[in-house]
């Protein structure tokens, strides 16, 4: 009986890797990052990212940005 191949994808860019159930995920996803988001009792979501830049880009989409117009209204140098 042949094991069916499985696929994991980067949650941000969609880059994927295929693997079989015989391969440990730690080998297949070497160099990748996995984030676990606990949503409640027994409810957790896992997100896989192929690079730190994809993780950073995803995080940026999750956090609301303060509009520049608002920040500029203070009239102070932000550097």
C-alpha positions, 0 to 999 in steps of 0.5 A: 500500500502506497502512502498518499503524499501530503502538502504543506503551504506557506500561509503567506506566499503559498510556497509548498512542500510535499511529503509522505506520512513516513517523513517527519515534519521536522525534516520536511519543514527544516528552516520553516517557522510554525506559529500556533494561535490558541483560540480557546479551550482545545482550539488552536490554529497552526500557521506555517511560514517558509521564511522570516520575511513571510512571517513578518509580512503576515504579522503586519497584515494582522496588526492595525496600522496607525495612519501617517496622517494621525502621526503627522498631526503631532508635528514631532520628528518621529525619528 
